[in-house]
Structures are given as structure tokens and as C-alpha cells.
Amino acid sequence: MTTSFGNDILPMFRPGDIACMAPKGVRLGDADWMGDPAGNDDFADHANARRVFAALSSGFMPPGHRWSRDSLDLYASWMGDGFQP
């Protein structure tokens, strides 16, 4: 089964996580922003999603609520499945 942002990834972000990151320009609740295929200086493609994954993997984000290995693996599956909305 294909992993999707709306069904699998979005529910893992708490409302406070989404609100906390919004002023920083990180739109965790926006499937279009998260799945944007554009790259940047750090990532050749899907820079928004990959930057969020890097922050999640390092434990930097979300504050006080480190994601489990299973949650990180699900996020990685979403990326591997082509960043489906």
C-alpha cells in the first residue's frame, strides 16, 4: 500500500507542531508545500520534505516529542513512495 501525506504523515504532526513551525515558514500541515519537488542548496529535490525529515531524524523537531523509529520509517516510506499527497 502506498504511503500518503494526508492519511499517514499529517496525523503524526500535533496541532502544536504545525502552529510552532508556521511562523518559521515551515508548513507542516500543507501537502503541497511538503511534497513540493523543488530542491535547494542542501537537497536536490523535495527540499521541504527532506529538511523536515532531517530535523525529525536528529530529534531537533518536534520539541519535547521525539518521533519513534516506526514514525520515522513511515515518513521515509512516504518519501520513497514518491511524496504522495
Secondary structure, 3 states (H helix, E strand, C coil): CCCEHHHHHHHHCCHHHHHHHHHHCCCCCCHHHHCCCCCCCCCCCCHHHHHHHHHHHHCCCCCCCCCCHHHHHHHHHHHHCCCEC
